[in-house]
Amino acid sequence: YGGYLSNPTDLKTLREGIKLGRQLGNRPEWGEYLGEEVYPGIDVQTDDEIDEYIKGTLHTANALVGTCKMGTEKDAVVSPDLCVIGVKGVRVADSSAIPIIPGGQTATPTVMIAERAAAFILSSALIGTTEIMMDEATEEEEDRPAVAVA
């Protein structure tokens, strides 16, 4: 579990979160929107069953960001226009360009990054700016790693 359940309170906290979610989700105020529980499902009721559900579904793959940090700092790999610094004609158009983990899910920011990349690519194709921007790299920028693997 990647160390996430190494503290005994980890499992208890997650279990109590499921129970609280159920209490809130079953409130009559939901009215016509109230449906049947999908996860973990109505068959998972006891603490042991909930614990097994948690152990069987726990993962950390929802916020993978920052492996190709975008920015203007010395450790940035991608420029603000999503070009890989020091490499002509290569852009990063996914969540790896997000420099820090956001406070929420990464799907919407990733779509925004992809849309901006498309706009940059179309714009540079129309006016030929990609070559100019990449030719302006300083010696300091050329010393930085050019590619980070996502």
N, C-alpha and C positions, 0 to 999 in steps of 0.2 A: 504493500500500500504506500510505498514511497515515504514511509515514516509518519504518515498522517494519522495513524491510529496507535502511535507509540505511547501516548499519554492516555491513561484510563478514562480521563474526562472527554477525550475526543469522541469516542463512540457514544457516550451518554449524551453529549451536546447535540450530535447529529440526530440521535433517536428522539430526543425531546423536541428538536426542530420539526421532525416529521409529525409528531403528535400535535404540536401547535399549529402547523399547517393544516392538518386535518380539522382541528377545531375551527379555525378561521374559514376554511373552505366549505364547511358544512353549515355555516350560519344561514338562517332563513332569509336574511337580507339579500342573498344572491338570487332568490326567487327563481325566475324562469331560466337563469343562466347556470343554475346548479345542475351539474351532471354527475355521472358516476366517476369515482376515483380511478385514475389510470395507473399511477405509480405511487407507492409500491403496490397498490391494489387492495381490494377489500379482503382478500384472503390472508394478508400479512397484518396480524393484529398483536401478537405477543411481543414482549421486548426481545426475546430470542429471534423471532421471525423478522422483526425490524432490523436487528443487528446483522442478521445474515443477508438481508436485502442490501444494507449499507455496504457490507464487505464485498458483496458481489457486483456492486455498481459504482463504487468510489473511483474517481479518476480526476486528473488535473489538466486535461487537454483543452480547456476552454479559453485560455488566455495566453497563448503562446505569442509573445511579441518581443520586439527589440533585438533580434539577431542581426538585423541590418539597420541599425539605428539611423534615423533621419535627423538632420540638424546641421548646425554650422560650427559645432564644437569640434575640437581636435579628434575626438574619438568617433565622430559620425562617419558612417559608411555611405549613406545616401544623402544627397543634397535636398534642400526644400522642394525642388522640382522633381524629386524622385529619381534622379540620375545617380548611378553608382559612381562615386567619386574616383576619378582616375581611369575609368573605363568608358570609352566612347560607345554610344548607342545602346547602353544597357540601363534599364530602369527597374525598380522594385515596386510592385503594385499589389502588395498584400500586407497583412498585419505585422510582418517582420520589420517594417519601417517605423512602426509606432515606437517611440523611444522609451516610454515607460508603460507599465500595465495600467490601463484605465480603470476607473471605479465601477465599470459595468461590463457587459458582454462586448466582445470585439467584432461581432458580425457587421453592425451598422458602420462603425468607423472604417472597416476594411472595404466595404462597398464604396464609401466616400473616397477612400484613397484610390481605388481602382478607377472611379469616375474621373478624379483629378488627373490621374496618369493618362487616361484616354484623352482628356482635354489637352494636356501638355504635348502628347504625341501628335495629335491632330494639328495643334498650333505650330509646333516646330516643323512639321512636314510642310505646312503652308508657307512659313516664312524662313525656314532653314536655320533655326536658332540653336539646335542641339549641338552642332559642330562648334559653333562660336562659344557656347557656355563651357563645353568640355575642354576646349583649347586654352581657356583662361585659368586652368588649375595652377596653383602656385607650387613651388618646390616642396613646401611644407606639406601640402595636400598629397603630393606624389609619394611622400614617405609613408603615408598612412596605408593600412591594409585596403586593398581595392575591393575585395569581395568577402562577404561573410556568408556562411552556409546556413540557410534557414532550416 
